[in-house]
Amino acid sequence: MRLNDVVTVTGPLELIVVEDHDLVREELVDFLMRPGVSVRGADDGEVLEALLRQRHADILIVDLNLPGEDGLSICRRMRHAFPEMGLVMLTARVLPMDKAVGYQHGADVYLTKPANVDELEAAVANLARRIRRRVANGLQLDVPRQQLTLPSGATVGLTLLESRLLYELALAPERKLSTGLLVLRLDPHRGSPRMADNLPVTISRLRQKLAVEPAGAEIIKAVRGVGYQLTVSVTVRA
């Protein structure tokens, strides 16, 4: 199966290549790009997060040896935050133990460098064809609808700010962010002191909405001297 054979009914297939070697990343982006397939490139985890805030991704192709947060950590976070996302690890780590660790961190496919482009294309096409939503046992956040589905199946309407707050926490390492970084993510342009003042109020209202679940008020936990953390997994539909 080739990418040209994949028919998408909900818009273009969205791919992101996470690779810090500029030439390799550009070649992979160019190779995978075709009608019906949108491919973006990122050189580290921070750029990846910025791209995901702009638009969702169906499949990530991730190198493991990256500056800052490594590819294994990125894939583990993505698997928790976006269980329906396809994850392809593309790496120079070739030992059987390396492959086992890759799959333990959420990989759907583990390919070694130098990349066989035909194999990569076939793997991506197969993932695109068979991806099915894998629902977590925790919360389900529908960002476009500003709606949260609780483990009981009940749904809760969210404000735009509440939805964005949950999204940022769900995407963060260990689902935890400092207060300062959370304020910056929620208000990146103005840096308004008002956002910092309103953050505890927003979190309090969210806790009230979650209180219908057992231990619901503890789903968002204050971490002394740090900020806030989600205590359960969250499936995100962006």
Disulfide bonds with the S-S distance in Angstrom:
none
